[in-house]
Amino acid sequence: MTDYSVNELLNNYHLNKSKLKLIGYKDNKNNENLLELKEEMDMLDYCINILPEEEKTIITNHYIKRMSLRQLSKVLIMARTTITRKLKNAENLLEKLLKSAKNWKKG
């Protein structure tokens, strides 16, 4: 299985979702790669959904809804530096959850 980093998956979230919708994963030369990507994206979605509420809100708004740190700062009524720190903490937690999910799947 290809190991995509959390940042790769998050930064390419919309691209990956679109790719899976447009190309599909049947009758394609890249079938195996697309199935791996789908599994990674499904795991990512699952892990985002089990994050604590604040971390889920920050990750979802920044990466999926594409809000800037400035916009997040205004919406959440927090300093941009606080948002930046909380985003990094959320990414680290998400990475740990994703690794645990991958290990559980392998085991």
C-alpha positions in Angstrom: 0.0 0.0 0.0 1.3 3.5 -0.9 1.8 5.6 2.2 0.5 9.1 1.5 1.4 11.6 4.1 -1.4 13.4 6.0 -0.3 16.7 4.4 -0.4 15.2 0.9 -3.9 13.8 1.5 -5.2 17.0 3.1 -3.6 19.4 0.6 -5.0 17.3 -2.3 -8.3 16.4 -0.7 -10.5 17.9 -3.4 -8.3 16.7 -6.3 -8.2 13.2 -4.9 -12.0 13.1 -4.4 -12.6 14.5 -7.9 -10.1 12.0 -9.4 -11.9 9.1 -7.8 -15.3 10.4 -9.0 -14.2 11.1 -12.6 -12.0 8.2 -13.3 -13.7 5.6 -11.2 -11.8 2.5 -10.3 -13.1 -0.2 -12.6 -11.6 -1.2 -15.9 -8.6 1.1 -15.6 -4.9 0.4 -15.8 -4.4 2.3 -12.6 -7.0 0.3 -10.8 -4.7 -0.8 -8.0 -3.4 2.8 -7.4 -6.9 4.2 -7.4 -8.2 1.6 -5.0 -5.3 2.4 -2.6 -6.1 6.1 -2.9 -9.7 5.4 -2.2 -8.8 3.4 0.9 -6.5 6.2 2.1 -9.2 8.8 1.5 -11.8 6.7 3.3 -9.4 6.3 6.2 -8.7 10.0 6.2 -12.4 10.9 6.3 -13.0 8.4 9.1 -10.0 9.8 11.1 -11.2 13.4 10.6 -14.7 12.4 11.9 -13.3 10.9 15.1 -11.1 14.0 15.9 -12.2 16.0 18.9 -14.7 18.7 17.9 -12.3 21.7 17.9 -9.6 19.9 15.8 -12.2 18.5 13.4 -13.6 22.0 12.9 -10.2 23.5 12.2 -9.1 20.7 9.8 -12.4 20.7 8.0 -12.7 24.4 7.6 -9.1 24.9 6.5 -8.5 21.9 4.2 -12.0 20.8 3.0 -13.8 24.1 3.0 -10.6 25.9 2.0 -10.8 28.7 4.6 -7.6 30.7 5.1 -6.1 31.1 8.6 -7.3 34.7 8.6 -10.9 33.6 7.9 -10.6 30.8 10.6 -9.3 33.4 13.0 -12.4 35.6 12.5 -14.9 32.8 12.5 -13.5 31.1 15.6 -12.6 34.4 17.3 -9.0 33.4 18.0 -5.7 34.9 17.2 -4.1 33.7 13.9 -1.1 32.4 15.8 -3.5 30.3 18.0 -5.2 29.0 14.9 -1.8 28.1 13.4 -0.8 26.2 16.6 -4.1 24.4 16.9 -4.0 23.5 13.2 -0.5 22.0 13.6 -1.7 20.1 16.7 -4.7 18.8 14.8 -2.6 17.7 11.9 -0.3 15.8 14.3 -3.2 14.1 16.0 -4.7 13.2 12.6 -1.4 11.7 11.5 -1.3 9.5 14.7 -4.9 8.4 14.1 -4.2 7.6 10.5 -1.1 5.6 11.4 -3.1 3.7 14.0 -5.9 3.0 11.5 -3.3 1.7 9.0 -1.6 -0.5 11.6 -5.0 -1.9 12.7 -5.9 -2.6 9.0 -2.5 -4.4 8.5 -2.8 -6.4 11.7 
